[in-house]
């Protein structure tokens, strides 16, 4: 009864009291003595649309949220994503300790800023940034991920082109960017948001990624740059940056154009330098002017860190740099975000220090070994066609499709194996090959040989089970999945329903790989 | 049985050491006994070999010990305290990739709930299905601002194109005291920023002047709830009414975006009757930082649109993931889900009443600090009290002294307090001010400590003569730790302060030196 009168006093207005609830729980269960599952909050729905009127005890809220999140997938069984799902205990401790540190606040946290600069240095050197008189003119910045890095690099490409055109008195209203149709969605986003025409090189049966010849053919005076992908989204192939560089150099010489290459090394940037140190794809090539890489992929850090590196400041027009006056110190910044936690950057530094070249090489060799093993077993089973490269010629992933015409397809395999907990995504190939369906398993650090064997066994079991399922039943399962899957149910409550943006659906369908 | 033992020669010991068999790395000595501690920490190159995990941890932790103490940092709005339960929840969810909706459906659902709660908090119209508000989580207000600007620009372009009018000269009306994110959005998205200057008597944007600046090429007006320098809430209601009148006369369809980065979680609880949000018909979008008074650690912000009409469809990307479609509007892609989860924790843990209590406390502490400073007779208070602005105290030194606000800040720094000094917005550059942000962990007792140290700092500066102050400044400029980070890429700031922009026009660099206050 005491609490009841308090409620009225505090707010000045009456909070409706549920008599029945008071009867069940009494009025004082704010104390920690009441068991979590005996408290009123456990007997109520979690607030969904409105901030609740009253406080709730921290331990209860924590548990209720935790219980809700228990329905999320198991990150370790998610073969769809490159994003790191395992870090060492020490790294996790560092992450937790630095959660309250704001990276952009250079004045207060200069050491965190310095660590970010050290990471840029190490990564630039890893990519053979040119040295002049012992000095590295390369510059770079940390980002939230490759999407931000890509936006920044496109912005720099565009602005540089605008400047060059302006100087010659030429129009700047029709910039274009040449890329493979297999590029990740962030590229399409960048060109749309920054009002650039995206020129896509379609993929073919013979070449599942961008053909450098076709790409260079598309280059004209309005081209701000060509994008090469180190580790194609679909099949993990490394695109032939060296040939691209050579062809582009020849074309530039002939026509007087000055077009650079940006390498999207989101996935491959921490694999190729260790597995294929001789593969030339980075700043060793003259036309490569900027590179982006995701720290949270094979950089082995939890999500939230990426890097953008420019060959020299010539390629990052000063006009884009913001001088921020913070507590009397001018800081140069180039970012789309501002305040952000410093923990992922510190975790990246931890990994670079902890693993060194030797450690990264060992981890990446293991991953290649395991992905080759899985690929080998799949080919041997005679049920699949391998689409990805092996032997370290591409990312440690396995892209494959069904060999024989069956009454089930790759999507059915994906949903069948999901029943065991594996998330093994099925896709349709990039524009030009939309009719080809495929499955893709990404091999991450925590995919041991043992786990690989379990996956192979479960894949075999899934195929056998599908073999025995007749067509009608299969169709029924598909329909059901569409109408009452947890995803479909969640969507009904969404503000953005697929129907809202139905008109865009076809046009914008892109494969997400992160 | 006794073994016959060899006395091992030094040569053999050296040999095995070289072969790495008995290398002292392998001995589990304490961290500070390993060779890595005696070597310089790798700075430029990826080291060749591995390093034990505990050594790497310790070295980095020791390096970070030189960072400032977040709790004594009175410069920033960004949250430095969260409850342990929230911290644990964040740590447990570090591995989750927010964008992976298919895999982490519950995390996505939690984000939806946050958007719902915040949209309702900002009184988004809820009467029918077609006009439901839209929103998304972002990394912070900067991303939210760029997204909202992108939406305003695209909507204006589409409207102009439909009428067959040119779309090459968009402009955005904003105050000259805007946070750097706005200047960034304008520059990167190639929009002219029409800055309404602050004058001596108002430290924020004059609604009348703002509406005067609107023309057919205006994509929107930006109002700020809690100005960067002094924490004033701009008069959004007046702006709305003036704009409504102008629109009725001219048929420009211009909306207001409210930058509620700092004020969005304060005003609804302290001054709920203040009309600044979707209650005003011209307000089309709002951004708010979850990591400021949303009481979550750095890395979360929110963008909310009044209705789908204000977020053109061609900006939305639908992605095909494992056979299901996802709509997304973001500049980033993969990012941790922990912050969104932490924000939800705060919202349901505190509820309206918890937020009200905390924000009321903060307002009271700010008022107390302002009152005490005023009572010394040495300071002029520039911020508003009584909940009519953000819980911060902006003040400047009274009278003509041989030291200025920057010297005062440097003096306080010696005690560990970070109280920033600024020069005011363009057109008022001569005005210097100091700013103390009152955050959750700035309790009354800490406030008393600060006051005591401020008085001590004044006294210390009073005893110094002008020459000594000058000498201090020179040393600080040359040798402070932060000056080492100044301009690491060695861009040269042109002497006349002008650079050319993409259009070949002269651009004043002052604009770039917008306050980077966060």
Interface residues (C-beta under 8 A of the other chain):
Chain A: X10 X11 X46 X47 X48 X49 X50 X51 X52 X53 X54 X55 X56 X58 X59 X61 X62 X65 X66 X68 X69 X70 X71 X72 X73 X75 X78 X80 X81 X83 X84 X85 X86 X87 X88 X89 X90 X91 X92 X93 X94 X95 X96 X97 X98 X99 X100 X101 X102 X103 X104 X105 X106 X107 X108 X109 X110 X111 X112 X113 X114 X115 X117 X118 X121 X122 X125 X126 X139 X143 X144 X145 X146 X147 X148 X151 X155 X159 X162 X163 X166 X172 X173 X185 X186 X188 X189 X192 X193 X194 X195 X294 X296 X302 X303 X304 X313 X318 X319 X320 X321 X322 X323 X324 X325 X326 X327 X328 X329 X330 X331 X332 X333 X335 X336 X337 X338 X339 X340 X341 X344 X346 X349 X350 X352 X353 X354 X355 X356 X357 X358 X359 X360 X411 X414 X415 X423 X425 X426 X427 X428 X485 X486 X487 X488 X490 X493 X494 X495 X496 X498 X500 X501 X503 X504 X505 X508 X509 X510 X511 X512 X514
Chain B: X41 X42 X43 X44 X45 X46 X47 X48 X49 X50 X51 X52 X53 X54 X56 X57 X59 X60 X61 X63 X64 X65 X66 X67 X68 X70 X73 X75 X76 X78 X79 X80 X81 X82 X83 X84 X85 X86 X87 X88 X89 X90 X91 X92 X93 X94 X95 X96 X97 X98 X99 X100 X101 X102 X103 X104 X105 X106 X107 X108 X109 X110 X112 X113 X115 X116 X117 X120 X121 X132 X133 X134 X135 X138 X139 X140 X141 X142 X143 X146 X150 X168 X180 X181 X183 X184 X187 X188 X189 X190 X289 X291 X297 X298 X299 X308 X313 X314 X315 X316 X317 X318 X319 X320 X321 X322 X323 X324 X325 X326 X327 X330 X331 X332 X333 X334 X335 X336 X337 X339 X341 X344 X345 X347 X348 X349 X350 X351 X352 X353 X354 X355 X356 X406 X409 X418 X420 X421 X422 X423 X480 X481 X482 X483 X484 X485 X486 X487 X488 X489 X490 X491 X493 X499 X500 X501 X502 X503 X504 X507 X509 X512 X513 X514 X515 X516 X517 X518
